[in-house]
Amino acid sequence: MANLRKFLIRRLLTFIPTLIGVTLIVFLIAYVIPADVARAWAGGEKASQAYMEQIRKEYHLDEPWYDQYWFLVSGLARNSIVDPRTSNYVFDDISERFPITFELALMAFFFILIIGIPLGIISALKRNTWVDTLIRFFALTGVSMPVFWLGYLLIYVFFVKVHWITLAGFPAPPEHQITHIPMIDALLTGDFDTFSQHIHRLWLPGFTLGFMGAGVLARFVRNSFLEAIGSDYVGFLKAKGVPKRGIYRHALKNAMVPIVTVLGLQFGGLLGGTPITETVFGLPGMGSYVIESIRNLDFPAVVAITMVFALIFLITNLVVDILYALIDPRVRY
């Protein structure tokens, strides 16, 4: 336990330089873009010179890049930076949109699990049969198919043709909030009507976002499970007369360590896929917010969302490292 505590402290200390590095790279990319940010924020070509000068002073745009970076990062840490596009504090805007994006990622992750793991196991058990070939073709299709193309195709089928979904608005959160994630709060408070409304709005975007991940996971589970089945201990279990179900249970447990790694990376990657999915399905989450911010050169919002995505990715990988020790007793920190 002491070693795990030291490991957690070391990993948490690495969060700071990682976040600084990520935000610095994004800021420098924005800084070198040949555009008059003050004019864009002031309203474009018709903006008055006095208003542009006011914006430059307010956001320190007339200072060296390192002063601008420090002003931006320190201001975001205190939530004192006002979004020039919405006139709200940046993290206030993000906090309103984060639950929608997180719910979308959870829904996509759910589809990844219920599709990818069973198909991967079936493909391994039916190795070199037509079932295996069909599943591998599905996995290849999932990896290759663009998210936006699949999204528009599914909208045409389920919205235009069969009218099973809606693309307008977003359901209200439950009356009593605990975690401020509406789907989770609805379950915790027993508000199943609100829960079903969120499921109805998010199941198709979640499937679209998770389709590629399900294909990746299916191929990875197949290869990992086949490697586990081919191990020496499986031959020993067969020699002892252990039933196939028991052998597969032991093999799957040993195959889970690399699978958990992929799942952790995929959950972080889901956040990177939300801008396209939210734009296609009209969801008012962080993804569509960052797309609008990029279009309007709203760099404070872009840096802030990058910081949030990076932090979630770091926390996810930390959780994965902790799960290693729970899944495999040989792993110690």
Secondary structure, 3 states (H helix, E strand, C coil): CHHHHHHHHHHHHHHHHHHHHHHHHHHHHHHCCCCCHHHHHHCCCCCCHHHHHHHHHHCCCCCCHHHHHHHHHHHHHHCCCECCCCCCEHHHHHHHHHHHHHHHHHHHHHHHHHHHHHHHHHHHHCCCCHHHHHHHHHHHHHHHCCHHHHHHHHHHHHHHHCCCCCCCCCCCCCCCCCCCCHHHHHHHHCCHHHHHHHHHHHHHHHHHHHHHHHHHHHHHHHHHHHHHHCCHHHHHHHHCCCCHHHHHHHHHHHHHHHHHHHHHHHHHHHHHHHHHHHHHHCCCCHHHHHHHHHHCCCHHHHHHHHHHHHHHHHHHHHHHHHHHHHHCCCCCC
